[in-house]
C-alpha cells in the first residue's frame, strides 16, 4: 500500500503542478463566478465552491507533504554521499538534520567562522576541525590533537 501511495502521490503532484491543471482550475472558478447570477448568488452556489476547494485542499496537503518528504530524504541522501566522499568534509554533519535548533545554530555559527577566515587557512581549518563537537561545546581536531 505504501508503494502504491508513493507512486500515486508522485503522479498527482507532478500533474497538479502543471500549467494545464492550473488552467482547468481557473476555468472552474470562472464558470462558477459566471453562474452566480443564474443562481442568484445563493448560499448553495457559494457552498459548491467552498466544499469543492476544501476537499481538494485537504487531500492535496497529504499528497504534497508526502512528495516533499521524499524529496527531502533524497536530497539528504545525496548530500550525505557528498559529505562522505569529499576528503576533509565533516562526516559528523551527515546526521545534522537530527540536531536540535540550538545545536544547528552553533554548527552554522562555527561554519561561518571557518568560512570567514582567509581561503588557505579556511580550508586547513575545515580539514582538521570536527563540527559536531562544537554542538556539545567542545572543539576537537580530527587528527586527535
C-alpha positions, 0 to 999 in steps of 0.5 A: 500500500505504501508503494502504491501511495508513493507512486500515486502521490508522485503522479498527482503532484507532478500533474497538479503542478502543471500549467494545464491543471492550473488552467482547468482550475481557473476555468472552474472558478470562472464558470462558477463566478459566471453562474452566480447570477443564474443562481442568484448568488445563493448560499448553495452556489457559494457552498459548491465552491467552498466544499469543492476547494476544501476537499481538494485542499485537504487531500492535496496537503497529504499528497504534497507533504508526502512528495516533499518528504521524499524529496527531502530524504533524497536530497539528504541522501545525496548530500550525505554521499557528498559529505562522505566522499569529499576528503576533509568534509565533516562526516559528523554533519551527515546526521545534522538534520537530527540536531536540535535548533540550538545545536544547528545554530552553533554548527552554522555559527562555527561554519561561518567562522571557518568560512570567514577566515582567509581561503588557505587557512579556511580550508586547513581549518575545515580539514582538521576541525570536527563540527559536531563537537562544537554542538556539545561545546567542545572543539576537537581536531580530527587528527586527535590533537 
